Amino acid sequence: MDGQQGGRRYPPSIVLVEGQSITIAFEIADSSPLDQEVRNIEKALNCGIDSVVVISDSSPHFAEIQQAAKARGISIEKVTFMESDSIGGYFASLGATLASYETTSRGYRVRVHQAGMSEREREERLAAIHRAIAEHQKDNQLKPE
């Protein structure tokens, strides 16, 4: 993402989901150099993003990222590590958290409840997320080193 969202400026390398005063950056950690992945996490946290989700299908790579982040003095308490197969469950739990909330507008208390998605809509969105990750992985494999 490049530019501004919600009145804040974010670096171009951050994929961002924002809603309900929650901002989440996603780092797809599969083919970039380790130092670049750690810098992206650091940039996201320094921008005031609430949570960073690091996605990889390699558990040893998660450990490498954690060690490198700690070596740079980066607190990883706001960083979640997950495999790409877990994204659907993550978004489902996030959607449940964000679906209903209460706010104040013009002095009135307003309760907002968003209708849930049908199973078909959920599957379509999850498939789109998996396609985006696969395309990212494919694009990075084609880049010359």
Summary of the structure (lengths in Angstrom):
residues: 145
radius of gyration: 16.9
end to end distance: 23.5
largest distance: 57.1
contacts: 360
relative contact order: 0.13
helix: 46%
strand: 27%
